[in-house]
Amino acid sequence: MLWRKPWLTEIVQVTTLGQPLEVLKTQMAANRQQTMLEAMKTVWSRGGVSGFYQGLIPWVRFLSVRSTLLAVSQSDREGLD
């Protein structure tokens, strides 16, 4: 069940929603005169669908480490109660 695995939920959120928007945000910040549509066209021209997922692997690594640390701290906290 997805909601019982917070690390999996975070990975799904980042890959489906967060990463493409993050790439667009970065593109628009680097080229302040671009509209969102122009930024989408630029990202698409650079790599198609995969262009919207540039830098995804470092994010997944970060989230998996963070989720592991949260799970360990939660289990430690439950052990103290």
N, C-alpha and C positions, 0 to 999 in steps of 0.2 A: 504494500500500500504506500503510495507516493508520499502522503502527508506524514508517515511514520519515519521517513528517511529524509531528514532535512538537507543533507548534502546532495541527495538526488534532486530534490525540489529546487535547490539553488542552481544546480547545473542546468536543469531544464529551463529555468527562468532566464539565465544568462544566455543560453544558446538560442532560444526562440525570440526573446524580446530585447534583452539588454544589449547584446553584442552588436546587432545591426544598428540600433539607435546610438550606441557609443561611437561606432565608426562614422556615422553621419554627423554626430556632434563634433567629433574631432576634425572632420573634413570642413565643416562650416566654420569652426574656430580658426582653422588655418587660412581659410579664404573667406573673410568676413563679408564680402560682397555677394557670395553665393546664397541663393534661396535653397530651401530644402529640396525642391525638385531638381535644381541644378546639381546639388551635392549628390543626390541619388544617381543622376546620370553619370557623374564623374566616377563615383565608386563602381557603378555597373560597368563602365567602359574599361576600368582597370582590371576587373576580374570576374565579372558576372556575379552570380550568387555568392561565390566564395569570397568576393571582394568585401562583402558585408560581414564576413567572419574573420577578418584580419586580426591577429593578436588573440585569438580565442584560446589557444593552448595555454599561454601563461595565466589567463583568468581561471581556467578550469583547475590548474595546479594550485593557484592561490586559494580558490574556494574549497578544494578538497582538503588542503592543510588546515584552513580555518575551521571547517566543519569537524575535522578530526579533533582539533584542540577543544572545540566547544563540547563535543561528545565526551571527551575524556574529563573535562572539568565538570560536566553535568554528572557523570558517573561518580566522580570523587565527591561531589556535593551530596549526592544521594547516599553515599557510603558514610558520611558524617552524621546524617540524621538518624 
